[in-house]
Amino acid sequence: MSALFNFQSLLSVILLLICTCAYLRSMFPSIIDRKKTGLLGTFWKLARIGERKSPWVGASCLLMAFTVLFWS
């Protein structure tokens, strides 16, 4: 089933995007810049969410990993 139609898969994709963008921004700040527009601007917003809400994002990733491994 596609990630667009399965809510759990959609949440997994969004969490992975947030974590990946935050990691890439910390390693290569010039790639994801706040002055970019379009898709790269969206990646900057996801990186900002990952930076500011990192304890909540980390807890969500652990919870999602638990549900994927043991629930489904």
ABEGO torsion letter per residue (X at the ends): XBAAABAAAAAAAAAAAAAAAAAAAAABAAABBAABBEAAAAAAAAAAAAAAAAAAAAAAAAAAAAAAAAAX
